[in-house]
Amino acid sequence: MTVAIRKLITIEDMTLVQTLEKQVWSTTPTPVPQTFTAVKNGGLMLGAFIEDELIGFSYSFPGFKNGSSYLCSHMLGVHPDYQLMGIGKFLKEEQRTVAIEMGYDLITWTFDPLETRNAYLNTSKLFGICSIYLDNWYGEMNDGLNKGLPSDRFKIEWWIASQRVEEKWVPQISSYERPFKVGCSKEGNPLFIMEKGEIPTDCDGIEIPVPAQMKSIKQSEPELALDWRMKIRTVFNTLFSAGYALVGVSKSTEGVHYYQVVKRNTIPLKIR
């Protein structure tokens, strides 16, 4: 199977993306005039094709803050028949290449803090970092993935020309602290055990447990899913305020994976 990735720039391209959006999320797609205007004014739309079939896309538009521009990576979707095949990573790698050519040095996007598969791609594979937690960012959402939970998000910073990304920099920490215990619910799902005053802010590196299969917890124990949401929110707001940043995911067979955080000022983010 050969996958070709190219820039999407025409009205016809935007219409193809609309069709794929419906297939991926079963929601009303982004209006063509919006996406077309964005790609003509500093935005970037990429498509992944097998022969002439669009099977994946990424959509980003320009952002501006504190005197600097960056690229907001708003959407990335892959057709259900081609998911878990590395298409998303291919799209992100090409996005980085083209964004550097366009003059960007930073790409940002958001994702659910409880979705460990996304966290692993964003930090351990792409070498992005996160030091911003967004409480209930999109307000109440009623789709199947988010219904019943506050729409909290991590904001990823992908410093695409930094040593962290170019040299695949990872912290040289022999042992991370694990201050939180994991129990077991009545349904056999992992349970986050956190006591008052238990969030350390003086360690070189800390690992925080997050469910490996959050989707099943949402379905079988929605109250437990909410408990995870609120405790993870408390932990990361505290750690980020203390100068930490998320840099990786350590996979485990214990029903949880571990998010790895270190002090942000130890990460080489300067543009080379």
N, C-alpha and C positions, 0 to 999 in steps of 0.2 A: 504494500500500500504506500503510494507516494502522496505526500501532502505538500501542496504549494501554498505559500502565503504571499499575498500582495495587498497593496493599498487599495482601499475602496474610495472612489472619488466622484462617481456619477450618480444621478438620480436613480438609475436602474440598479446600481449597487445598493443604495439605501433601501430600495424596495425589497431586494433579496434579504437584507438584514431584518426587515420587518417580519417577513415570513418565518425566518429562523427564530426570532424572538418569541413568536407565538408557539412554536414547537418546543422551545426550551422551558418557558415559564407559564404558558397558557394565560398570558395577561395582554392587555392592550399595548401594542408596541409603541416605541418612541416615534413621534411624527417625523416624516421624511424632511420637511422644511427645516426642522431643528438640526438633525444630523448633517444634512447637506450644508447648511450654513456654518456649522462648527468646523467641518473638515476643510472648508474654504477659508477659514480664518484662524489658523494655528492649531486646529484640532487634528486628530488622527483616527482613522478607521482602518482596521486591518481585517482581511478575510482569509480563512483557511479553506482550501478547496481540495477535493478529490475529483480529478478530471474537471467537470464543469459544475459540480455540486458544492454549494457553500455549506460547510459542516461546522464552522466555528467563526467567531468574530470577536474583536475587541474595539471598544469605542471610548475615546478620550477627548477632552476639550481643554482649552487653556484656563489656567488659574492664575491669580495674582494676589500677593499678600506681602506687606512690609517692604514694598519696593522691588520684589522679585517675582518673576513668572515661573510657572511650573506646569506640568501636565496632569490633569485630573483624569485618572483612568476610571471611568464611570461604570462600564459594563464589560463583562467577558462571558460569552456563552458558547457552549458546545452542544451540538445535536445529541440527544439521548443515546443514539446508536453508536456514538463515537466517544463517549465519556470514559475517563480512566485509561486513556491511551496516550497521554502526554500532549494532547493538542493544546491545552491551555498554556503549558510551559513553552511550547513552540511560539505561540502568539505573543507571550510576554517577552521572550528573548528578541523577537523581531521588533516588538514595540520599543524596546531599549535601544536597539541599533538605529532605528529610524528617528527616535526622539533625540538622540545625540546629534545626528545629522541635522536636525531641525534647530539645534541650539539649546535644548533643554538639558539640565543636569539633575532634575528632581521629578519623579513621578509619584503621585499619591493615589491611594484608594482606600476603601473601607471594607471590613468584613466582620462577620459575627464572631465574637471572642470564643464562643463555644464550638465553633466548627474547626476541629483540629486538622482536618485534611487541608483546608485552605491555609491555616496557620503554618503547616509544614512546608507547603509550596512557597508561601510568601517570604518566610524567614530562612528556612534551612536549605531551600533550593535556589531561590532568587536572591537571597541575602538582603532583603529589606529589613527595616527595623520598625518598632512601634513604641512610642512613649506618650501616646495620647489616647485616652479612653473617652468615648462619646456616649453619655447616658441617654437612652431612649431617643436616639438620633433622628429616626424617621417617624416618631410618634407611634400610635397604634397601627399595626399592620394586620390585615385579616387573611393573608394568604396562608397556604398550608404549612409553609416553613416557619412562619413567625407568629401565627395566631396564639394569643394568650400570654405572650412574653413581651416585656419591654424590648424595643429594637435597639439595644446597645450595640456599639460597633468599636472595633479597633481602627485607628487610622495608620496605615502603613506609609512610611517614607522610604522610597527606593532611590537612593543616591547613586544614579546609574554610572557615574564616572569616578566614583570613589574607590579607595583601596579596599574597603569592605566588600564591594561588589566585584571589582576587577580581579582581585586576588583571592576572593572567596574567604575573607577573613572570618575566623571564629575565635572566641575567647579561649585563652590557654588556662583553663581552670580545671584542676584535677578532680575536685569534688564539690558539687553544688549542695547547698543547704536545702533540706526538705522539712520545713517547719510545720506542714499541715498533714494531718492523718486522713486516710480514706477508709470509710466504713462500708457497710453493705445494707441496702434498703430491704424491705420485706419482699420486694419483687426481684431482688438479686442485682439491682443496679448500684453503681458506686455512689457513695454518700460523702460529701465534703464535710469534714469535721474541723471547725474553727472555733477557738475560744478567744475571749477578749484579751487584747494585748499581745496577740500571737504573731503579728506581722512585723518581722525584723526589717530594719533599714540600714544595717551596718555590716552586711555580708558582701563578699566579692561577687558571689553568684548565688541565685536562689532558683529552685524549681517548684512550680505550682501545678498541682494536678488538675486536669480537665478531662471530662468523659471522652472516651474514644468513640462512643456511639451515641451521640446526643440525640439523634433523630428518634431512636427507639425509646429513649427516656421521655421525650416529649409526648410520644404516643401512649406509653404505658403508665407513666407517672408524671403528669403535668405539674403537680405540686412540687415534685422533686426538681424538675427542670427549672422552675421559678427559683427554688432555693439555690441551685447552682448559679443562676444568673445573678442574683443579688450578692452572693458571697464573692464571686469572681469580680464583680463590680467594685466591691469594697477593697479587695486585695489589690487590684491593679490601680485604682485611683490613688491608694496610699503609696504604692511603690513608684508609680510615675511621678507623683508629687515629690518623692524623695530622690529623684534623679536617675531612676532605673529605666531601662528599655528592654523590650522583648527582642531576642536575637535568634531564637531557635526552638525546636521541638524535639524532645527526646522520646522516642516511641517506646511503648511498654506493652506487655501482655497481661497487665493487671486490671484491665478494664478502664484504665486511664492512661493518657499520655501526659508528659510533663513539659510545661512551658518554661524556657530558660531565660532569666533576666540578669543583666549586668548593669553596672553604672554606665550611663550614656556617654559620659566624657572619656571612657576608655575605648570607645569604638572609633576607628579611623574613617571619618566621613568627609574629610576634606577632598575637594576635587583635585585630581592629579594633573 
